[in-house]
Amino acid sequence: MKIRAFLLTCSLLICFPILGFAKDELVMQKEFMYWNSSTEIYPCSQLTHIKLGQDVPDIREEACGALNGKFSLTLSGPPGTTLTLFGNYNYDQENGFLIIRKSDDRKLWLLDLSSFPADQWLSTKANRDSGAFETFYKPSPIFEQSISSIKWGN
């Protein structure tokens, strides 16, 4: 029961930024994958907060970064904010990457980080749940589970 209350509170803070005194940042959550052969007993309930401009060469140093699972994220910041997620450590592009560029000042909410067309730019309009953005996706197998480094800017 306490875990459900905690997860509900976290979801509300992500969805309604005014409640959490939102700032420009990336917030990532790792979804535990029950079918994955893993040594972890419980999923990670922590959110990974990365401030605007804070590059992360090794995600294992962040909360839940070393656990098995699939990432989802929210991204807040001004229009033009650009973020690249790499499938390898130290910004190596060999295992795929995803570039996300915000087109408006609304918060983005991305649940599936590998659902974009390969090797081309895609513009997505704002909807009731998420702001407008552009993406470029260089695919690789299980990219959403392999995200290992994060770089802001072009």
Disulfide bonds with the S-S distance in Angstrom:
Cys44-Cys64 1.25
